[in-house]
């Protein structure tokens, strides 16, 4: 789901979001939760 957000943002012209892809792929469970909050997926 996080990667979907990154890809959608990159497709819409926000190229900087692609740099988050590697961070998401390498993140552990706690980091994924923080990233989900950053993207507004978790409250």
C-alpha positions in Angstrom: 0.0 0.0 0.0 2.8 2.4 0.8 4.5 1.6 -2.5 1.3 2.3 -4.3 1.2 5.8 -2.8 4.8 6.4 -3.9 4.2 5.2 -7.4 1.1 7.2 -7.7 2.9 10.3 -6.5 5.8 9.7 -8.9 3.4 9.1 -11.8 1.7 12.4 -11.1 5.0 14.3 -11.3 6.4 14.1 -7.8 9.7 12.5 -8.8 11.1 13.0 -5.3 8.7 10.3 -4.0 10.8 7.7 -5.8 13.5 8.2 -3.3 11.1 7.0 -0.7 10.8 3.6 -2.5 14.1 2.3 -1.2 13.4 3.5 2.3 10.1 1.6 2.3 11.6 -1.6 0.9 14.3 -1.6 3.5 12.1 -0.5 6.5 11.3 -2.7 9.4 7.9 -3.0 11.0 8.3 0.1 13.2 9.7 2.2 10.4 6.8 1.1 8.1 4.3 2.3 10.7 6.1 5.7 10.8 6.1 6.0 7.0 2.4 5.0 6.8 1.7 7.9 9.2 3.7 10.3 7.1 1.7 9.4 4.1 -1.6 9.6 6.0 -2.5 6.0 5.7 -2.5 5.5 9.5 -3.8 8.1 12.0 
